[in-house]
Amino acid sequence: MHTIESKKLGYISKFGFCLLFFTLFSNSSVQSQETKNPRERENFDFNWQFHKGDIAMKLVVRVGQGGITDINVPVISKKDTIIDYTNAESSKALNPPDWKEVNLPHDWVVEGTFVNDNTLGSQPAGSGYLPTGIGFYRKEFEIPETDKGKKISIEFDGIFRNSTVWVNGHLLGNHQSGYTPSNYDLTDVLRYGNEGKNAIMVKVDATQPEGWWYEGAGIYRHVWIIKTDRLHVARFGTYVTTPEITDAKATVIIKTTLKNEYKTAKTITLVSNIVDKKGTVLDTKTSTQSIAPYYPVEISQEGLIQKPKLWSPKTPNLYKVLTEVVENGKVIDTYETTFGVRTFEVNKNGVFLNGNLCPVKGTCNHQDFAGIGVALPDKINYYKLKLLKEVGSNAYRCSHHPPTPELLDMCDSMGIMVLDENRHLSSSEENLRDLETMLYRDRNHPSIFMWSMENEEAIQGTVMGARILETMVETAHRIDPTRKVTAAMNHARNDGGYADVLDVVGYNYGDKQLAYVKDKEAHPDRVMFCTEGTSFVSTRGEYVNSWWPQTCSNSILWQPDWGPYPGEDWADIVKYPYLGGHFVWTGFDYRGEPTPFWWPSVSSQFGFMDVCGFPKDGYYAYKAAWGNEPVVHIF
């Protein structure tokens, strides 16, 4: 789902970032420019304080006792004071020299010193030899008196990881995942106007990993303060689909979930305007309904687009649903949902977009970049996607977790298909909640063509694994019945009934002994897709394989032994179109996994571009295979 409120647009404009490219149209033709949007989404990235290291804290059994989680904390003014942060009393005072000012997104790990320690991370060298640890973020802020009576929440797009949040001394909760967003209702615990200032503190404990690559640590994605009426569209509260599409028209089904957090029942009118990129209203649907107190309700509406412009990589046409919640003639909430009109079908013959065979020319990518770790400014995400488009790629695999939401917005607008991937194979309550969050947050993005439940889990091909996977697949089908579900399998594809619960069987390195060809012969009705392959290692500008200095040749196969030359993998896609396409491991080098080396190598060399996005020789093989122009490259 993609929601852009006026506050966010102001923030983006003020700081000059290129998301303006993706804000394709405004809603000025529907709402007066002079009317203040009743829903506010304020960027909360700036003027934080950061403390690196743990601070011992006792659980406060009576709130209002102060300390660093609240505003009334004693500030130490004596210079050169040394605080013993292993003592729980240390959390009752603030020593300014121990905190530094930071803006978000922020990754503190990338600022650290490399350490030759193979116990770091989940496997030796996996995290790039950088220690993680624990850190605290703290911020003081004010909320005006005029906001009293509104619902106010805070949305963290991503904190790595195991984050705990306090506001004004109140413990609000904990969120384990480093890849899914977290949200807390602040309404009751805020101070408004003359009541005084507010303080928020976030503890981030990144001592345990979630993956086997560089993951960073900190509040590394954007943070938002969201203010609404007490009767409002719920978080991720719209679902827009286009089940019937012809050249003449497209049916648009709009499902909107509203929450009434008043003490009394409310009668509202829901107005849904379908608009094009110019803001022209194409259809308007109106529904009136009474909503009981403290009760969510879903309202379904059906609209039409005449002569729809389809979304595709070549023509990434977008529409919006502009939602208004009206009570007694007054607009009390608004919401925006970007969507596209297109059909995806992944079947035993390949991937079809809008009825046409559309081979996926994709890359797998981790989210870090160059010297900034995982805390990527929006413009760096745009830069990376732009480089991938230039080589001829039309697809992006979010390896191996849900991405930052801005990246999906960009893929929608740039015409890049997405395989959106869940982090863990698990049917625990917590992990199913993370899966549901990914699905609800992302399901309106037209760029997403399929969901991936997991990557290369050890219990693939087992009976227990199949049970867990089936629960996850059923969850995905319930929340989004429009897309098929896969899992990226690198072994045991024919064991334990595991593949049978998938809509599409994902093949990682299925070119080994032509496993996907043999499986197709044995299972002719199996729907297959190449979720990952290649893994050719190379050092930009080097043509010698050497253990010291640690370099990998751009022209000679070496390590690992499972990867072909760049571009050779695409020959199978051409020969066997039922494979649907391919995701190259990887588009860019990334921190960690320095295969085939160990210390002092700290970065992978799998990418056909290096960590800064400069092409290696393999880049040109894909440019020749994926593009329409002749390519000549001299080594």
N, C-alpha and C positions, 0 to 999 in steps of 0.2 A: 504494500500500500504506500501511496505517495501523497503526503499532505504538505501543502506549502501555504503558510499563512503570511499575512502582511509583515509581521515582525521579522520572520525569517528572510523575506525578500529584502527588507531594509538592511538586515545584517550582511547579507551577501553583497548587496550593492555597496555598502559602506566599506567593506574590506576588499572590494574589487575582484572577487573571485568569479571564475568563469562558469559557475552554475547559472549565470545569466543566459548562457547558451541554451540551457535546458529549461528555463522558465519561458516556455514558448508562447505563452499568452497570459493575459490577465483576465480578471473577471469584471472589468470595468463596465462591460455592456450589460451586466446583470445587476450589480450593486453600485450604488452611487459612490464616487471617490470620496465624498465628504462624510459618508457614514462610517463610523468606527466599527471595525470588525469585532463582534462580541467575543470571539475566541482569539486569545493571544498566545503566541508561541515565541517566547523570548529566548534568544541564545544566552547560555549561562557559562560560557567557556572562559571568561576573563577574570583576572584578579583573584586567583587562588593562591594559597600558601601550601607548600609541600615540605614534609618532614620525611627523610629517608631513614628507615630503621624502625624497629618495634617500639611501642610505648606500652608499658604494663598498665592495664586498666582492670579494676574490679567492676563486676556487674553492679550497676546502680539499682538498688532495690526501692529507692524512693526518688522520683524525678524531682528536678528543681534544686539539686545540690551543687550546680555549677561545674567547673572544670572546663577542659578544652573542648568538650562537646557542646558548650553553651556560650553565651555572650559575656556573662559576668565572671570571667576568668581573671585571676590576678596575673599581671604582666611583670615579668622580672626585668628590672632596669639596670641592675648591677652588671657591669662589663665582666667578661671572662668567666661568667658563671658556668659551672659544669654540672649538668643534670644527670643523675643516675636513672636512666629510663627503664631499668629493670625493677625499680621500686614503684609500686602502684601510686604512691603519693605524687609522682612526677606528672601524672595526668591532671593534677589540680591546678597547675600553673603553666603559663606560656612563656617560653624563653625565645624571643624573636630571632636571635642569631642562629638558632637551630632549625629555622624554617626559611625557605626561599620562595620568592614570588614566581609563579608559573602561570602560563595560559594553557588551555587545553586545545587540542589533544596533546597528551604528554606521555612519553615512554621513558621512564627513568633508567631502564636497563641499558639502553644504547649509550647512555652517558658514562657507563662504568668502565672498569679496567678488565681486560681479558685475563683469564686465569687458566693455567694448564691443569684442569681438574676434570677428569672423565666421569665424575659422579654428578656433575651438573646436568640438569635436565633429565629426560626419561631414558636417554641412551647416550653413550659416549659421543661427544662432539655435536650431538643433535641440536643443542641450543646455541651453538657458536661460541662456547667457552666464556659466556658472560653470566655472572651471578644475578639472581633475581632478588628475592627477599620480601620485606614488608615495607610499606610506606603509608603515610597519612596525608590526606588533602583536607584543607580547612578553608572556609570562606565566610565572611560576614556580609550581610546584605539587608536591604530594607524592602518592606512591602507596604504600599500606600494604604491609607484608611479606606480609600474607594474600592479596594479589592475585597473588603470584608463582605462575606456572603457568597462569594464565588467558590467554585471548586478549584483548588490549586494543587498541581502535582509536579513532580520532577521526573524527567525521562533521561536515563543514561543510555546512550546508544551502545556503549561497550566499555566494560572495565575488566582488565585482566589482572587478577581474577579473585574469586572468593572475597567479595566486597561487603562491607558492613556500613550502614548509614545511620547517623544520628542527626537530629535537628533540634536545636534548643534543649539539649539534654535528653531528648527522647530517642530511644533505640527504635528505629523504624523497620529494620529487617536486614536480611543477608541474602546475597545472590551468588551462587557458586560459579556459574558459567562465565567464562571470559569472552564469549562470542555472541550471546543473546542479550537484548536490551533488558533493563530493569526499570521499574516505575514505582514511585511511592507517593501516596496521598499526603500532602502537607497541610491540608486545610485547617485541621484542629490545632496543630502544634506551632503554627506561625504566630508572630506578633505583628499587628497591623498598626500603622501610623504611630501615634504617641505611645503605644504599648512598648515600643523599643525596637532595637535592631535584632536581627536573626543570625544564627550561626549554624552552619552545616559542616559536618565532618565525615569523611569517608576513609575507612581503613581498607587497604588493599593488600591481600596476602597472596603473593605469587610464588610462594615457596614450593608448591606442587604444580607440575605441568599438566596440560591437557593433551598435548600432542608431542611429536618427536622432532620438531623444528623450532626455530627461533620464534618465541611468542611475546617477548617483551613483558612489560608490567606497567600498570597505572591506568588512569582514566584516559584511554587512548582514542576514544571517539567523542563526538559532540555530546553536550548536555543541554537540555531544554527545560525551561519553566513553562508550564501549560496552564492557562487560566480560562475557565469556562463558566457558564451558568450551571446551576445545580441540575438542570435538565439539559442533557447534552448528548451528542454522538459519542458512543463508547470508544475506548482505545482500540485502534485497528477496527473501527466499527462499520466499515462498508465492505461490500463484496460485489464487484461488478463483473458480469460475464456476458458473452455474446454468443449464445448457443445456436442461433440461426443466422447465417450470412449468405447473401446472394449479391450479385452485381447491383441489384435494385435497392436492397435494404438490408439492414442488420438489426436484429432484435437485441435490445440491451436489458438485461435483468439486473436490477439494483436492489440489493438487500442491505438495509440500514438498521443497525442496532442502537437504540436509544436507552439512556439510563435516566430515571427520575429519582433524584436524591433529595427531593422535598418531602415534608411530612404528610402532604396531602396529594390526592390524585390530581393530575394535570391533563387537560385536553389541548393537544397541539396539532398543528398542520405541518406535515413534512413536504417540503418542496424540493424536487430534484431536477436541476437544469442540466441537460446534456449540451455541451458546447464544443466547438472546434477550436483549432489553434488561434483563430482570430478573435475568439470570445463570442462568436455568433451562436445564439441559442438555437439548437436543432430540434429539441423536444423538451417539454416540461411535464412532469408528473407530480400530482398533488394527492396526498392522503391525509385524512384527519382521524385521530385516534385518541382515546383516553388511556393514560398510563398510570397504573397504581403507584403509590409511594414506595420508594426503595425497590423498584422493580425494573428489570431490563425487558425490552420488547424488540422483536425484529419485525420490520415492515418491508414487504416485498413490493416492488413496482416494476412495470414493464414499459420500456420506451423504444423508440425507433430512430435509426439514422438512415436517411435516404441517400442512396448512392455512396456507400461508405468508402473511405480511403483506407486501404489495408496497411497494417504494420508489417514490415519486413526489414531485413538488413539494408536493402537498397532504398527503401522508402519507409522510414520509421515514423509513420503518421500517428499522432496521438490525439486523444480526446480527453475531456474531463467531465466528471459529474460534480457540479457545484451544489452542495446540500445546504438548505436553510431549514432550521427548526423555528416555527412561528407560533407564538402564543398571544392571543388577543391582538393580533395585527402587528406585533413587534417581533423582529428577528432576534431570538435569544441565543442561537448558536449557528455556526457555519462550519463547513468541512469541505475539503477538496480531495478528489480521487482521480488520479490520472490512470487511463486505461488505453488499450489499443484494440482494434478489430482485426483478428487473425485467427486462423485455425492451425494447430499443431497436431500431427498424427505420427506417432512412432510405432511402426508395425514391422512385420517380418520382411518387408521389402525395403525398409530404410526410414529416413526422417522426411516428412512431408510438411511443408509450410504453405498454407493457402492452396492446398491441393497439388503442389508441385514438389518434386523430389528436391531436397535441399541438404546436400551433404554438409555436415558440421565440420568446419575448419577451425578447431578450437585449441586453446592452450589452458593448462592448469597453472594456477598462480597462488602463491602465498601472498600475504598482505603487506609485508615489509618492503622497504625501498631504501637503497643506498645507505646514507649516514643517519637517517631519521628514524630507523626502527619501524615500529608498527603504527606510530602516531602520524599518519599521513594527512597533510593538508588536502582539502578537496581537489585543489588544482594538480596535485601529484597523481591522484587517482585518475583524473582526466588525462593527464600526460601519458600514463601507462596505457590506458585504453586507446588513445590516439595512435601510439606506436604500434599496437597490435592491429588496429584497423589498417594501418599503412602497409603492413606485411601481407595483408589479404585475409587475416583472420576474421571470422564472423561469429565466434562464440568464446565464452569465458566460463571456466569451471572454478567455482569458489572452493579451493582446496585448503583445508578439509572442514569447513565450518561456514555458517552464515556470514555474509560480508557486511560492511558498513552500508546503511541504507542509501547513502548518496551514490555509491557505486552502481546500485541497481537503477537509480534515477538516470544516471548517465548512460547505462546500457540501453534503457528504454529509448532515450533521445538519439543515441548514436547508431542504433540498429545493431546491437550485439546480443546474440542469443546467450542464455545463461543456464547452466546446470547448477542449481542451488543445492548446497550439501549440508546435511545435518552432521553434528560433530560425533556423537557417540552411538554405538549400538547398545541400546538399553531400553527396557520397558518399565524402569522405576518411575515413581511418581514425579520425581524431579526432572528426569531426563525427558519424559513424555511432555512435561510442561515446557521445556526448552524447545522441543520439536514443534509443539503447538504454537509457541510464540513465533518461530520462524515462519510457519505456514500462514498464520493470521497476518503477520506483518507484511509478507512478501507476495501474497497470492494475487494481488491486482496488477503486478508488473507484467506487461505483455512480453518482455524479453525472456522471461523464464519459460522454458519449454519442458522441463522435467525436474522432479525432485530426486535427490540422492539421499538415501537413508544412512549410509556409512561408507567407509573406505578401508579395505584390506583388514578387516577385523579377524582376529585369530580363530574365532569360532564359526567362521564361514563354513558351510557344508556340514554342520552338526544339527542334530534334531533340536537341541535347546536353542541354538542360534536361530533356527527357522521359526520357533515359537515366538521368540522375542521380535524377530523381524516382522512376522505377520501382524503382531499388535501395532507395530509402528506403521506398516503399510495401511492397515485399516484406519489408523488415525489420520494419515494423509488423505485417504479417499473420503473420509467423513468431512474434513475441513475444506478440501479442494478436490471435488470429483472430476474436474476438467483436465487434470494433468496425470500422466503416468509416473510411476515410481520405479526407481532403479537402485542398485547398490553396486559399488565399485569392487568387483571380486578379482582377486589374483590367485585363487586356488579353490579346490573342492567345489567347482561349479555344478557338478552332477551328483553331489552327495547330500544326504540328510534332508532332502526336500527343500533345501534353502532357496534355490533358484526358482522353485515352483510358486513361491508366494509373491514373486516380483512380477510386475507388468513387463519390465524390460530387464534382461540380464546384462549387467555391466561387465565388460571384459577389460581388466588391466593386464596389459602385456599378453593379450591373446594371440599375438603373432608367434609366441614360443611354440615350436612344433605345429604351427598353424592350428592351435587349439580351437579357435572360433570356427574354422572351416570344418574340422572333424565333428565338432558339436552340432553344427548346422546339418550335417549329413545324418547324424544320429537323432536330432530333434528338429525336423524341418519346420515345425510351427513355432519354434522358439523365437521370440523377439530379442535381438541382440543390439548392443551398442558398445563401441570402443571408448570406454571411460578414461583410459590412460594408456600411454605408450611412449616409446622412444628412449628417454633417459640417456641421451648422448652427452658425455661430459667433455667440455672444451674450455680452454683459457683463451680469452680474446687476444689475438695477435701471436699466439704460440703454435708451433708446429712440431714440437718434440714432446713425447711422453717422458716424464722424469719424476722420480721420487724426491729428488732434491736438485735444484729448486723444484717446488711442487707445481708442475705444469701439466696440462693435458692438451694433446694435439688437436687441432681443428680438422686434420686430414687423415688421422689414423685411429681406428678403433682400438680401445684398450680396456679400461675398467669403466663401469661394471660390464659383466659379460652378457647382460640380457638386452642391451640396446642396439638398434641398427644405426646406420648413418642417418642424419637428418634428411627428411624427404622420402627415404625408402619406405617408411611406414605408410605414406599416403598411397603408394602403389597398391596396397591391399584394399584400400577404400575404393579405388577406381575399379579394381578387379572384382571386388565383392561388395556391391552397393548396399546389400542388405545389412552391412555393418553400421550404416547410418552416418558415419563420420568418425572423428578422432579428436582426442584432446592430448596434445603434446605435453610431455613433462620436460621442461616447463618453458613458459614464455620468457621469464626473467630468472637470472640467478637470484638466490635469496640467502639470508643468513642461516647458518647451521647446516647440518648434513653435508660436510665437505668431501663427500665420496670422490675418489678413493682414499683421501688423505685423512690424517688426524692433525693434532697440534703441530705447527702453529696455524694451519689453515682453518679459517673460521667461517667460510662461505661456501655454498654449493656452486657447482659449475655446470648444472644441468640445463640452464637456460640457453635459448638461441640468441638472447640479448644478455648483457652483463647486468650487474646490480644497478647501474645507472641508466640502462636502456640503450647502450651502444651495441650495434649489431656485431655478432660473430659471423664466421663464414657460413655456418648452418642456417642462419637467417635467410640467406639468399636462395637456399634450396626450397624453403617454404614459400618465399615470394614468387618463385618460378612455378611451384605446384599450385598455389592458391590464387594467383593473380591471372589477369588476362593479357598482360604485356610480356613480350620476350625479355628474358633476364640473362645477362652475361656477367659473370663474376670471376675475377682473377684472384687466385690465392697468392 
